[in-house]
Every structure is written in structure tokens, then in C-alpha cells.
């Protein structure tokens, strides 16, 4: 099964927000929590963010932060988090967003994020910490999206089998229309595409989504 090709009238993004998942430096090639394919996907994720930014549509960068004592880690990762190599740890460069994803590469206010407060990094662009795999669990993401009259979520990020897939299912359970930019998400294979199609998720490319959300920026060389 090949990716689903969407026509412009089918890909309705008039009330869409972009949600990126865990696009942080420690997940890139050669980093402590390297996730294969994430570095390769960053240009597509960044181009999506640029298109949503130009269209003045909401962008939410969902991130993980792990305290050194592992107290806020999933049980399955607690031993890894408290090991000798820190990753996604407050105060370390690796917990920041991948270079180029957001203009000016903002420094995180770690304690504010850990307390559940969003950090604004643009006019309609925030960073939001999630305490577990899914972007909706223990966060006010749903409330924020409703306040912005968002009905469609475009997902990108790392690593599909874990946090993106959980977040996508959470969004589907809340009756959002879901679009996945399949060249802007690491770890998505043919089985994953079939699973997404089975719950009504639309698959498209970062270029196609950008063309619909903001045609002018998509046409730039």
C-alpha cells in the first residue's frame, strides 16, 4: 500500500494546527537517544513549521524532559534515565528543539515546562511538556486546541511507534481529524501506514500539506 494521495479539497486544513512530537537534539543522529530517521525528517518538519507559521496557524512543539532522578520518567525508562549518560535532561543542550525547527533556537524554561506551563516561542507557537508517551496525557493540549477552534491536527516528529502513535490515537479519540506528514515522522513503516488508515488518518507529504496551508511559501525555491 502506498501513501494516501490527498487532493486539495480532501485535505481541509482551514482549522488545522501543527503538532510536532519530541523533535529534540538528543534524538538526532549521534545523540544519546538517537532515533533513526529523525535527523533526515527534520528538514521536512521545519518546512511544515515555516508554512504553518506563515499562515498564522497554531504550532505546538511537544517535548519530553527527564529529571536526573527519573522521578518523572515512564517506569520502562527509569533505569535508562538515571544511567550515566543524561538525555532530555533539564539544563542540557540535548533537550532543546532540533536546530532550525524554530527561529532563534529558544532556550527552555525547564521548571515552567515541567510545571505544565507552555513556553511561547512565536506569535501562535508554543513548547509544551508531556509527562508520558501521549501529547494529551497530563497536558492542557486539548483545551488549547479548542480555544483556537482547531478541528484538524497535522502530526510530525519522532518516533512513530511510541509517542507519535500514542498522540495520534489520543487525537482520534477526541474526534479531531488527523493528518500525518509521512516524510516528516521517523519510524513510520508500511504496517504503521495501514494502522493509521484503519482509524481514518490521512497520510500526505510535507510539501503537499505546505501547499494547502500556505501556497505562497510552498512555492519558494
C-alpha positions in Angstrom: 0.0 0.0 0.0 1.4 3.4 -1.0 0.9 6.6 0.9 -2.6 8.1 0.5 -2.6 11.0 -2.0 -4.9 13.8 -1.0 -6.4 16.3 -3.3 -6.7 19.9 -2.1 -10.5 19.7 -1.5 -10.0 16.5 0.6 -7.1 17.9 2.7 -9.1 20.5 4.6 -6.6 22.5 6.8 -8.6 25.7 7.3 -8.8 24.9 11.1 -5.6 23.0 11.4 -2.8 23.1 13.9 0.7 21.5 13.6 1.9 19.3 16.5 5.5 18.2 16.5 6.5 15.4 18.8 9.9 15.1 20.5 11.9 16.8 17.8 14.8 17.4 20.2 18.5 17.3 19.8 19.1 14.2 21.9 17.0 12.2 19.3 19.2 13.2 16.3 22.0 11.2 14.7 24.9 10.5 17.0 23.0 11.8 20.1 22.4 9.8 23.3 18.8 8.9 22.4 19.4 8.6 18.6 16.2 7.7 16.8 17.0 6.5 13.2 15.3 8.7 10.6 14.7 11.7 12.8 17.6 13.8 11.5 16.6 13.0 8.0 13.0 14.2 8.8 14.0 17.5 10.4 14.1 19.5 7.1 10.5 18.4 6.3 9.3 19.1 9.8 11.0 22.6 9.7 9.4 23.3 6.3 5.9 22.4 7.7 6.5 24.7 10.7 7.5 27.5 8.4 4.3 27.1 6.3 2.1 27.0 9.4 4.0 30.0 10.8 3.5 32.0 7.6 -0.2 31.0 7.6 -0.6 32.2 11.2 -1.9 28.8 12.3 -1.1 27.3 15.7 2.1 25.3 16.2 2.7 23.2 19.3 6.1 21.6 19.9 5.6 18.7 22.4 8.7 17.7 24.3 10.0 15.3 26.9 12.2 16.3 29.9 13.6 13.8 32.3 14.7 14.7 35.8 18.1 13.2 36.8 16.4 11.1 39.5 14.0 9.6 37.0 11.0 10.7 39.1 9.0 11.8 36.1 10.1 9.0 33.7 8.0 6.2 32.5 8.7 3.0 34.5 10.1 1.4 31.4 12.7 4.1 31.0 13.5 4.9 34.6 16.7 2.9 34.7 17.9 4.4 31.4 17.1 7.9 32.5 19.1 7.6 35.7 22.0 6.0 34.0 25.5 7.5 33.4 24.5 9.2 30.1 22.0 12.0 30.5 19.4 12.6 27.8 16.5 15.0 27.5 17.6 16.3 30.9 16.8 19.8 32.1 19.7 22.2 31.7 21.5 20.1 29.0 21.7 21.2 25.3 20.2 17.9 24.2 16.7 18.7 25.5 16.3 21.7 23.2 14.5 21.6 19.9 16.4 20.4 16.8 18.3 23.3 15.1 16.2 25.1 12.5 12.9 24.0 13.8 12.1 27.3 15.5 13.8 30.6 14.6 16.4 31.8 17.1 16.7 28.3 18.8 15.0 29.3 22.1 16.3 28.1 25.4 13.8 26.2 27.5 12.3 27.4 30.8 12.6 23.9 32.2 10.8 24.4 35.5 7.9 26.2 33.9 7.5 23.5 31.3 7.8 20.7 34.0 5.1 22.5 35.9 2.7 22.3 32.9 3.1 25.9 31.7 3.5 26.5 28.0 6.5 28.4 26.7 5.7 30.8 23.9 8.3 30.8 21.1 6.3 32.7 18.5 3.0 34.6 17.8 1.0 31.4 17.7 3.7 28.9 18.6 4.5 27.2 21.9 6.5 24.5 23.5 4.6 22.1 25.8 6.0 19.3 28.0 4.3 16.0 28.2 4.9 13.6 31.1 4.2 10.4 29.2 4.1 9.0 25.7 0.9 10.8 24.5 0.7 14.5 23.9 -2.7 14.8 25.6 -1.9 12.9 28.8 -1.4 15.2 31.7 -1.4 18.3 29.5 -3.8 21.1 28.5 -3.3 20.5 24.8 -6.9 19.6 24.2 -8.1 22.8 25.9 -5.6 24.9 23.9 -6.7 23.4 20.6 -10.4 24.0 21.4 -9.7 27.6 22.3 -8.1 28.1 18.9 -11.1 26.4 17.1 -8.8 23.6 15.8 -10.6 20.7 14.3 -7.6 19.1 12.4 -4.2 18.2 13.7 -1.2 17.7 11.5 1.4 15.5 13.2 5.2 15.3 12.6 8.1 14.2 14.7 9.7 11.2 16.4 9.4 8.2 16.8 6.2 6.8 15.3 5.8 3.5 17.2 5.9 5.3 20.5 4.9 8.9 21.2 3.5 10.0 17.8 1.3 6.9 17.5 0.0 7.3 21.1 -0.7 11.0 20.4 -2.4 10.3 17.1 -4.8 7.7 18.8 -5.5 10.2 21.6 -6.4 12.8 19.0 -8.6 10.4 17.1 -10.4 9.5 20.4 -11.2 13.2 20.8 -12.7 13.4 17.4 -10.0 15.5 15.7 -9.4 15.0 12.0 -5.8 13.7 11.8 -3.2 14.2 9.1 0.2 12.7 9.2 3.1 14.1 7.2 4.7 10.7 6.4 8.0 12.2 5.3 8.2 14.3 8.5 7.9 11.5 11.0 10.5 8.9 11.9 9.8 5.2 12.3 6.7 5.1 10.1 6.7 1.9 8.1 4.1 0.2 5.9 2.4 -1.6 8.8 2.1 1.8 10.6 0.5 3.3 7.4 -2.0 0.5 7.3 -2.8 1.0 11.0 -3.3 4.7 10.5 -5.5 4.2 7.5 -7.6 1.8 9.6 -8.5 4.6 12.1 -9.2 7.2 9.4 -5.9 9.1 9.5 -5.0 10.9 6.3 -1.4 10.5 5.0 0.2 13.2 3.0 3.6 14.8 2.4 5.1 17.9 3.9 5.2 19.5 0.5 1.5 18.8 -0.2 0.5 20.0 3.3 2.5 23.1 2.9 0.9 23.8 -0.5 -2.5 23.6 1.1 -1.8 25.5 4.3 0.2 28.3 2.6 0.7 28.0 -1.1 3.0 31.0 -1.4 5.6 29.7 0.9 5.4 26.2 -0.6 6.3 27.7 -4.0 9.5 29.4 -2.8 12.8 27.8 -4.0 
